[in-house]
Amino acid sequence: MDVPLLQLTNVTKSFGAVRALKGVSFDLKPGEVHALLGENGAGKSTLIKVITGAHQPDGGKIEIAGAETRHLTPDTARRLGIACVYQQPALFGDLTVAENIALRLEAKPFLGRINWMDQFKKAADLLAQAGAQIDPKTEVRDLSMPEQQMLEIACALGTGARILIMDEPTASLTRKEQLLLFTLAKDLRRRGVGIIYISHRLEEIFELADRVTVLRDGESVGTCMVEETNEADLIKKMMGREVTLFSHDTNARPAESRVSLSLKNFGCASSGVRNINLDVRSGEIIGLAGMVGAGRTELARAIFGITPADSGVMEIEGAVVNVHNPRQAMLAGLAYVPEDRRRHGVIPEMPVSNNISMAVHRSLFPGGWLRASSERDFAQKWITDLGIKCSGTEAPTLSLSGGNQQKVALARWLATKPKILILDEPTQGVDVGSKNEIHKIIRRLAEEGMAVMMISSDLLEVLGLSDRIAVMRSGTITAIMDGKTADAKSVMSAALGQIPVEGAAS
């Protein structure tokens, strides 16, 4: 039998009184994709940090290629052929793509001089292997989240890793980019590379993985061949109970409900958004579908005044409004929960209470004097209302799971009492249970009369939540579909511009 590339036996890890890992055993074979599943907080991140040397285990044994390894450090792990592609890219925004790759691979310049031609060529080769069409001279801060993810994969390929960890690698990728990633993973598997694959998208597990291990509350609750299990069984193992992923049940919106947001020939030349004609009614969830680069996020940013519109008209409840910045957007009744919650949604180092109250300081403290007790009471109301799981209002937001951080970001904007809520990838990178809870919150907000515009790359999410679906391509809306009758094929066809779709926008 082949010696496992990686063997963990009864690994434990505690942080104070919290036992993050409780005797976890896990192995990875050469040429295998082994999926690791579990809710946020189940211990996946801690286990990955133990494997990469970022955390030292309190007990248990780690073997790499049959040899026991003690005091594993990040440098040792890298030299032993372990690489990780994290969900949140760890890149230097002010450096170019080529410079980020060179730093990651620790290239040693000859006689102190850097051969930039060689660096750009090496970067271009690695990006091509990863299926990424990115100019190596581009500054990383100008890359989209999917492009940053592909850059991380290119960096991992450059290390020649034998053990590759992929942590939510497709969270912000289009279906086309996902398929490129799967092709790459299968090619690495044929070369004998072992891949630990972490994803909250169960369909990916069945498409790519050979085996799957489920963690719950720091313990491994089962390992099996993927072909011997199903979604319902995996969800039950993760949650310890039955959970319905999508009800595919749209809201019973009255036909006479008022138009909350109306866009007429709306556009922003600098971001490529053009000729947008769309009405969003109170109590309605409009899903914005399309490929990455179609202009969905750019449209949201134009509506919210981050990159102000320069053509067309925007009306809120029948009145024309001119929004040139987010402050004006808030005063007009708009709220926007952005795609990247760690960079733009929350300030991780600040307490939950500060994050929740941040957008309403002027109304919460009209005299300019901050009152900690009032802020805590205000935050506690939202913690209770949205079911945010945390140790208290003063808990650092970074200590919360991804799903709960997303709820904090949502609470911040709901606190402004908006008429229209724009959600950009509201469940990206959150576990099954948190996703289910966030869906219930979105539905509840619509039922209470809020107009919701939801951007999502998860087509099942769009189909399952939307009353209507607006499909974008090349910066404009190409089709508007009824959420009750739309299906994946029709949405993707409109997104790719393959066939005309009934109801297409002019």
C-alpha positions as CSV (number, residue, x, y, z in Angstrom):
1,M,0.0,0.0,0.0
2,D,1.1,3.6,-0.6
3,V,2.4,5.4,2.4
4,P,0.1,8.4,3.1
5,L,1.4,11.8,2.2
6,L,0.0,13.0,5.4
7,Q,-1.2,11.2,8.5
8,L,-2.7,12.9,11.6
9,T,-3.4,10.7,14.6
10,N,-5.4,11.9,17.6
11,V,-4.4,15.6,17.2
12,T,-5.6,17.9,19.9
13,K,-5.4,21.7,20.2
14,S,-6.8,24.1,22.9
15,F,-6.9,27.8,23.2
16,G,-7.4,28.5,26.9
17,A,-10.6,26.7,27.9
18,V,-11.7,26.2,24.3
19,R,-10.9,22.8,22.9
20,A,-10.7,23.4,19.1
21,L,-9.5,19.9,18.2
22,K,-10.4,16.9,20.2
23,G,-8.4,14.0,19.0
24,V,-8.8,14.4,15.2
25,S,-7.4,11.7,12.9
26,F,-7.0,12.4,9.2
27,D,-4.9,11.0,6.3
28,L,-4.2,12.0,2.7
29,K,-3.0,9.6,0.0
30,P,-0.9,10.4,-3.0
31,G,-3.1,11.4,-6.0
32,E,-6.2,11.9,-3.9
33,V,-8.7,14.7,-3.3
34,H,-9.8,14.4,0.3
35,A,-12.6,16.8,1.1
36,L,-12.9,18.3,4.6
37,L,-16.3,19.5,5.6
38,G,-17.8,21.1,8.7
39,E,-19.6,24.2,9.9
40,N,-17.6,27.3,10.7
41,G,-16.2,26.7,14.1
42,A,-16.0,22.9,13.6
43,G,-12.2,23.0,13.7
44,K,-11.3,23.0,10.0
45,S,-9.2,26.2,10.1
46,T,-7.4,25.1,13.3
47,L,-6.6,21.7,11.7
48,I,-5.2,23.4,8.5
49,K,-3.1,25.7,10.7
50,V,-1.7,22.7,12.5
51,I,-0.9,21.0,9.1
52,T,0.8,24.2,7.8
53,G,2.8,24.8,11.0
54,A,1.0,27.9,12.1
55,H,-0.2,26.2,15.3
56,Q,1.6,23.7,17.4
57,P,-0.7,20.8,18.4
58,D,-1.0,20.0,22.1
59,G,-1.1,16.3,21.5
60,G,-1.2,13.6,18.8
61,K,1.1,12.7,16.0
62,I,1.9,14.2,12.6
63,E,3.5,12.1,9.9
64,I,4.5,13.4,6.5
65,A,5.4,10.7,3.9
66,G,5.7,8.1,6.7
67,A,8.1,10.2,8.9
68,E,7.0,11.7,12.1
69,T,7.4,15.4,12.2
70,R,7.8,17.3,15.5
71,H,7.6,21.1,15.9
72,L,6.3,21.7,12.4
73,T,6.7,25.4,11.4
74,P,5.5,27.3,8.3
75,D,9.0,27.2,6.9
76,T,9.4,23.5,7.6
77,A,6.0,22.7,6.1
78,R,6.9,24.7,2.9
79,R,10.1,22.7,2.6
80,L,8.3,19.5,3.1
81,G,6.0,20.3,0.2
82,I,2.9,21.7,1.9
83,A,1.1,24.7,0.4
84,C,-2.2,26.3,1.2
85,V,-4.6,28.4,-0.9
86,Y,-6.6,30.4,1.6
87,Q,-10.1,31.7,1.2
88,Q,-8.9,35.2,2.0
89,P,-5.9,35.8,-0.2
90,A,-2.7,36.8,1.7
91,L,-1.3,39.2,-0.9
92,F,0.5,42.6,-1.0
93,G,-1.9,45.0,-2.6
94,D,0.6,47.6,-3.6
95,L,2.9,45.1,-5.3
96,T,2.5,43.7,-8.8
97,V,1.3,40.1,-9.5
98,A,4.9,39.1,-10.5
99,E,6.4,40.7,-7.3
100,N,3.9,38.8,-5.1
101,I,4.8,35.5,-6.8
102,A,8.5,36.2,-6.5
103,L,8.1,37.0,-2.8
104,R,6.1,33.8,-2.2
105,L,8.6,31.7,-3.9
106,E,11.6,33.5,-2.2
107,A,13.5,33.9,-5.4
108,K,17.2,34.8,-4.7
109,P,18.5,37.5,-7.0
110,F,21.8,36.8,-8.7
111,L,24.5,39.2,-7.3
112,G,21.8,41.3,-5.6
113,R,20.2,42.1,-9.0
114,I,16.6,41.1,-9.9
115,N,16.1,39.7,-13.4
116,W,12.7,41.2,-14.0
117,M,12.3,39.6,-17.4
118,D,12.8,36.2,-15.8
119,Q,10.4,37.1,-13.0
120,F,7.6,38.2,-15.3
121,K,8.1,35.1,-17.5
122,K,7.9,32.8,-14.5
123,A,4.8,34.6,-13.2
124,A,3.2,34.4,-16.7
125,D,3.9,30.6,-16.9
126,L,2.4,29.9,-13.4
127,L,-0.6,32.0,-14.1
128,A,-1.2,30.1,-17.4
129,Q,-0.9,26.8,-15.5
130,A,-3.6,28.1,-13.1
131,G,-5.8,29.1,-16.0
132,A,-5.6,32.8,-15.1
133,Q,-5.5,35.5,-17.7
134,I,-3.8,38.2,-15.7
135,D,-1.0,40.6,-16.7
136,P,2.0,39.9,-14.3
137,K,2.6,43.7,-14.2
138,T,-0.9,44.5,-12.7
139,E,-0.9,45.7,-9.1
140,V,-2.8,43.3,-6.9
141,R,-5.1,45.9,-5.5
142,D,-6.6,46.2,-9.0
143,L,-7.5,42.6,-9.2
144,S,-11.0,41.2,-8.5
145,M,-11.5,38.7,-5.8
146,P,-11.6,35.8,-8.3
147,E,-8.3,37.0,-9.9
148,Q,-6.7,37.2,-6.4
149,Q,-7.8,33.6,-5.8
150,M,-6.3,32.4,-9.1
151,L,-3.1,34.2,-8.2
152,E,-2.9,32.3,-4.9
153,I,-3.3,29.1,-6.8
154,A,-0.5,30.1,-9.1
155,C,1.8,30.8,-6.1
156,A,1.0,27.3,-4.7
157,L,1.8,25.7,-8.0
158,G,5.2,27.5,-8.0
159,T,6.2,25.8,-4.8
160,G,5.9,22.3,-6.4
161,A,3.8,21.2,-3.4
162,R,3.1,17.5,-2.8
163,I,0.3,18.4,-0.3
164,L,-2.0,21.2,-1.5
165,I,-4.7,22.6,0.7
166,M,-7.5,24.5,-1.0
167,D,-9.7,26.4,1.4
168,E,-12.9,27.5,-0.3
169,P,-11.0,28.1,-3.6
170,T,-14.2,28.6,-5.7
171,A,-16.0,31.0,-3.3
172,S,-15.7,33.9,-5.7
173,L,-15.2,32.1,-9.0
174,T,-17.6,31.8,-11.9
175,R,-18.7,28.4,-13.2
176,K,-16.2,28.6,-16.0
177,E,-13.3,29.4,-13.6
178,Q,-14.5,26.6,-11.3
179,L,-14.3,24.1,-14.2
180,L,-10.7,25.4,-14.9
181,L,-9.8,24.9,-11.3
182,F,-11.3,21.4,-11.3
183,T,-9.3,20.5,-14.4
184,L,-6.2,21.8,-12.7
185,A,-6.9,19.8,-9.5
186,K,-7.5,16.6,-11.5
187,D,-4.2,17.2,-13.4
188,L,-2.4,17.6,-10.1
189,R,-4.0,14.4,-8.8
190,R,-2.7,12.5,-11.8
191,R,0.8,13.7,-10.9
192,G,0.5,12.2,-7.4
193,V,-0.3,15.5,-5.5
194,G,-2.6,15.0,-2.6
195,I,-5.3,17.7,-2.2
196,I,-7.2,18.6,0.9
197,Y,-10.3,20.3,-0.4
198,I,-12.5,22.5,1.9
199,S,-15.8,23.8,0.5
200,H,-19.3,24.6,1.7
201,R,-20.6,23.8,-1.8
202,L,-21.6,20.2,-1.5
203,E,-22.0,19.7,-5.2
204,E,-18.3,20.4,-5.6
205,I,-17.4,17.6,-3.2
206,F,-19.3,15.1,-5.3
207,E,-17.8,16.5,-8.5
208,L,-14.2,16.4,-7.4
209,A,-13.4,14.5,-4.2
210,D,-12.5,10.9,-3.7
211,R,-13.1,10.8,0.1
212,V,-14.7,13.1,2.6
213,T,-14.1,13.7,6.3
214,V,-16.7,15.6,8.4
215,L,-15.7,17.6,11.5
216,R,-18.2,18.7,14.1
217,D,-17.3,20.6,17.3
218,G,-13.6,19.8,16.9
219,E,-14.1,16.0,16.4
220,S,-14.0,13.9,13.2
221,V,-17.5,12.3,13.0
222,G,-16.8,10.2,9.9
223,T,-14.7,9.5,6.8
224,C,-16.1,7.8,3.8
225,M,-15.8,7.4,0.0
226,V,-17.8,10.1,-1.7
227,E,-19.6,7.6,-3.9
228,E,-21.0,6.0,-0.8
229,T,-22.7,9.0,0.7
230,N,-25.1,11.8,-0.3
231,E,-25.8,15.5,0.5
232,A,-28.5,14.7,3.1
233,D,-26.1,12.4,5.0
234,L,-23.2,14.9,5.0
235,I,-25.4,17.8,6.1
236,K,-26.8,15.6,9.0
237,K,-23.2,14.8,10.1
238,M,-22.1,18.4,9.9
239,M,-25.1,19.8,11.8
240,G,-26.2,16.9,13.9
241,R,-29.7,17.4,12.5
242,E,-31.6,17.6,9.3
243,V,-31.4,20.9,7.4
244,T,-33.1,22.0,4.2
245,L,-30.6,23.9,2.0
246,F,-33.1,25.7,-0.4
247,S,-36.8,25.8,-0.3
248,H,-37.1,27.3,-3.8
249,D,-40.0,29.2,-2.4
250,T,-40.4,32.8,-3.6
251,N,-42.3,35.5,-1.7
252,A,-46.0,36.0,-2.2
253,R,-45.5,39.6,-3.2
254,P,-48.7,41.6,-3.8
255,A,-48.8,42.8,-7.5
256,E,-49.7,46.3,-6.3
257,S,-46.7,46.8,-4.0
258,R,-44.9,50.1,-4.7
259,V,-41.7,50.5,-6.6
260,S,-39.0,51.3,-4.1
261,L,-36.1,51.7,-6.5
262,S,-36.3,52.5,-10.2
263,L,-33.3,52.8,-12.6
264,K,-33.8,54.3,-16.0
265,N,-31.0,54.2,-18.6
266,F,-28.7,54.2,-15.5
267,G,-25.0,54.0,-16.1
268,C,-21.4,54.6,-15.0
269,A,-18.9,54.9,-17.8
270,S,-15.9,54.5,-15.5
271,S,-17.0,51.1,-14.3
272,G,-18.6,49.9,-17.6
273,V,-22.3,49.9,-16.3
274,R,-24.7,51.0,-19.0
275,N,-28.3,51.4,-19.9
276,I,-29.7,49.8,-16.8
277,N,-33.5,49.7,-16.7
278,L,-34.9,48.0,-13.6
279,D,-37.6,48.4,-11.0
280,V,-37.3,46.8,-7.5
281,R,-40.6,46.7,-5.5
282,S,-41.1,46.7,-1.8
283,G,-41.2,43.2,-0.4
284,E,-39.4,41.8,-3.4
285,I,-36.1,40.0,-3.8
286,I,-34.4,40.7,-7.1
287,G,-31.5,38.3,-7.8
288,L,-28.7,39.7,-9.9
289,A,-27.1,36.8,-11.9
290,G,-24.2,36.8,-14.4
291,M,-20.6,35.8,-14.8
292,V,-17.8,37.5,-12.9
293,G,-17.0,40.7,-14.8
294,A,-20.6,41.1,-16.0
295,G,-21.0,44.3,-13.9
296,R,-23.1,43.2,-11.0
297,T,-20.9,44.6,-8.2
298,E,-20.1,47.7,-10.3
299,L,-23.9,48.3,-10.6
300,A,-24.3,48.0,-6.8
301,R,-21.4,50.4,-6.2
302,A,-22.9,52.9,-8.7
303,I,-26.3,52.8,-7.0
304,F,-24.6,53.3,-3.6
305,G,-22.5,56.2,-4.8
306,I,-19.1,54.6,-4.4
307,T,-18.5,55.1,-8.1
308,P,-21.3,57.5,-8.9
309,A,-23.5,57.1,-11.9
310,D,-22.9,59.6,-14.8
311,S,-26.0,58.8,-16.9
312,G,-29.6,58.0,-16.5
313,V,-32.0,58.5,-13.6
314,M,-32.5,56.8,-10.2
315,E,-35.7,57.2,-8.3
316,I,-36.5,56.1,-4.8
317,E,-40.2,55.8,-4.0
318,G,-41.0,57.9,-7.0
319,A,-38.6,60.8,-6.2
320,V,-35.5,61.4,-8.4
321,V,-32.3,61.2,-6.3
322,N,-28.7,62.1,-7.1
323,V,-26.3,59.9,-5.2
324,H,-22.6,61.0,-5.3
325,N,-21.3,59.3,-2.2
326,P,-22.3,56.6,0.3
327,R,-23.5,59.2,2.8
328,Q,-26.1,60.5,0.4
329,A,-27.1,56.9,-0.4
330,M,-27.7,56.2,3.3
331,L,-29.8,59.4,3.6
332,A,-31.9,58.3,0.6
333,G,-32.7,55.0,2.2
334,L,-30.1,52.7,0.6
335,A,-27.9,50.1,2.4
336,Y,-25.1,48.0,0.8
337,V,-23.4,44.9,2.3
338,P,-20.3,44.5,0.2
339,E,-18.8,41.3,-1.2
340,D,-15.5,41.2,0.8
341,R,-16.7,41.3,4.4
342,R,-13.2,41.4,5.9
343,R,-12.0,44.3,3.8
344,H,-15.2,46.3,3.5
345,G,-18.0,44.7,5.6
346,V,-16.5,44.6,9.1
347,I,-13.4,45.8,10.9
348,P,-12.2,42.5,12.4
349,E,-10.2,43.9,15.2
350,M,-13.0,46.0,16.6
351,P,-15.7,44.7,19.0
352,V,-19.0,43.5,17.7
353,S,-20.7,46.5,19.3
354,N,-18.5,49.1,17.5
355,N,-19.1,47.3,14.1
356,I,-22.9,47.3,14.5
357,S,-23.2,50.9,15.6
358,M,-20.7,52.4,13.2
359,A,-23.2,53.5,10.5
360,V,-25.6,55.2,13.0
361,H,-23.2,57.0,15.3
362,R,-24.8,60.4,14.6
363,S,-28.3,59.3,15.4
364,L,-27.3,57.1,18.3
365,F,-25.1,59.8,19.9
366,P,-26.6,63.1,18.7
367,G,-24.5,65.2,21.1
368,G,-21.3,63.6,19.9
369,W,-20.6,61.9,23.3
370,L,-20.2,58.2,23.0
371,R,-22.0,56.2,25.7
372,A,-20.7,52.6,26.0
373,S,-23.7,51.3,27.8
374,S,-26.1,52.6,25.1
375,E,-23.9,51.2,22.3
376,R,-23.8,47.8,24.1
377,D,-27.6,47.8,24.5
378,F,-28.1,48.8,20.8
379,A,-25.7,46.0,19.7
380,Q,-27.4,43.4,21.9
381,K,-30.7,44.1,20.2
382,W,-29.3,43.2,16.8
383,I,-27.3,40.2,18.2
384,T,-30.6,38.8,19.5
385,D,-32.6,39.7,16.4
386,L,-30.2,38.2,13.9
387,G,-29.1,35.3,16.1
388,I,-25.4,36.4,16.1
389,K,-23.4,33.8,18.0
390,C,-20.7,35.5,20.0
391,S,-19.4,35.7,23.6
392,G,-20.8,39.2,24.1
393,T,-21.1,42.7,22.6
394,E,-17.4,43.4,23.3
395,A,-16.1,40.2,21.6
396,P,-13.6,41.0,18.8
397,T,-15.4,40.5,15.5
398,L,-12.5,38.4,14.2
399,S,-13.2,35.8,16.8
400,L,-16.6,35.1,15.2
401,S,-17.2,32.5,12.4
402,G,-17.6,33.7,8.9
403,G,-21.4,33.4,9.0
404,N,-21.6,35.5,12.2
405,Q,-19.3,38.1,10.8
406,Q,-21.6,38.4,7.8
407,K,-24.6,38.9,10.2
408,V,-22.6,41.7,12.0
409,A,-22.1,43.4,8.6
410,L,-25.8,43.0,7.9
411,A,-26.8,44.3,11.3
412,R,-24.7,47.5,10.7
413,W,-26.7,48.4,7.6
414,L,-30.1,47.2,8.9
415,A,-29.5,49.6,11.8
416,T,-29.8,52.5,9.4
417,K,-33.5,51.4,8.7
418,P,-33.1,51.3,4.9
419,K,-35.8,51.1,2.3
420,I,-33.6,49.2,-0.2
421,L,-31.0,46.6,0.8
422,I,-28.2,45.6,-1.6
423,L,-26.5,42.3,-0.7
424,D,-23.3,41.3,-2.6
425,E,-22.5,37.6,-2.2
426,P,-24.3,37.4,1.2
427,T,-23.4,33.8,1.9
428,Q,-20.0,33.5,0.3
429,G,-17.7,31.3,2.3
430,V,-20.2,30.5,5.1
431,D,-21.2,27.1,6.3
432,V,-24.5,25.3,5.5
433,G,-26.2,26.2,8.8
434,S,-25.2,29.9,8.6
435,K,-26.3,30.0,5.0
436,N,-29.7,28.7,5.9
437,E,-30.0,31.3,8.7
438,I,-29.0,34.2,6.4
439,H,-31.6,33.0,3.8
440,K,-34.3,33.1,6.5
441,I,-33.2,36.7,7.4
442,I,-33.4,37.8,3.8
443,R,-36.8,36.3,3.3
444,R,-38.0,37.9,6.6
445,L,-36.8,41.3,5.5
446,A,-38.7,41.0,2.2
447,E,-41.8,39.8,4.0
448,E,-41.6,42.9,6.2
449,G,-41.6,45.1,3.1
450,M,-38.0,45.8,2.4
451,A,-36.8,45.9,-1.3
452,V,-33.8,43.5,-1.6
453,M,-31.3,43.3,-4.5
454,M,-29.1,40.3,-4.1
455,I,-25.9,39.6,-6.1
456,S,-24.8,35.9,-5.9
457,S,-22.5,33.7,-7.9
458,D,-24.3,30.7,-6.4
459,L,-27.0,29.9,-9.0
460,L,-28.9,27.7,-6.7
461,E,-29.1,30.6,-4.2
462,V,-30.4,33.0,-6.9
463,L,-33.0,30.5,-8.1
464,G,-34.1,29.6,-4.6
465,L,-34.5,33.1,-3.2
466,S,-35.4,35.4,-6.0
467,D,-38.9,36.7,-6.9
468,R,-37.4,37.9,-10.2
469,I,-33.9,37.4,-11.7
470,A,-32.1,40.1,-13.6
471,V,-29.2,38.6,-15.7
472,M,-26.3,40.9,-16.5
473,R,-23.7,40.6,-19.3
474,S,-21.1,43.2,-20.4
475,G,-22.3,45.9,-18.0
476,T,-26.0,45.8,-18.8
477,I,-29.1,43.7,-18.0
478,T,-29.8,41.2,-20.8
479,A,-32.9,39.4,-19.4
480,I,-35.4,39.7,-16.5
481,M,-37.0,36.4,-15.5
482,D,-39.7,35.3,-13.1
483,G,-38.1,33.5,-10.2
484,K,-40.8,30.9,-10.1
485,T,-40.2,29.7,-13.7
486,A,-36.5,30.4,-14.3
487,D,-34.1,27.5,-14.3
488,A,-30.3,27.2,-14.4
489,K,-30.1,26.6,-18.1
490,S,-32.1,29.8,-19.0
491,V,-30.1,31.9,-16.6
492,M,-26.7,30.7,-17.8
493,S,-27.8,31.0,-21.5
494,A,-28.7,34.7,-20.9
495,A,-25.5,35.3,-18.9
496,L,-23.4,33.8,-21.7
497,G,-25.4,35.5,-24.5
498,Q,-26.0,32.2,-26.2
499,I,-29.7,32.5,-27.0
500,P,-32.3,35.2,-26.8
501,V,-34.5,35.0,-23.6
502,E,-38.1,36.0,-23.3
503,G,-38.3,39.1,-21.2
504,A,-34.9,40.5,-22.2
505,A,-34.3,44.1,-21.3
506,S,-33.7,46.5,-24.1
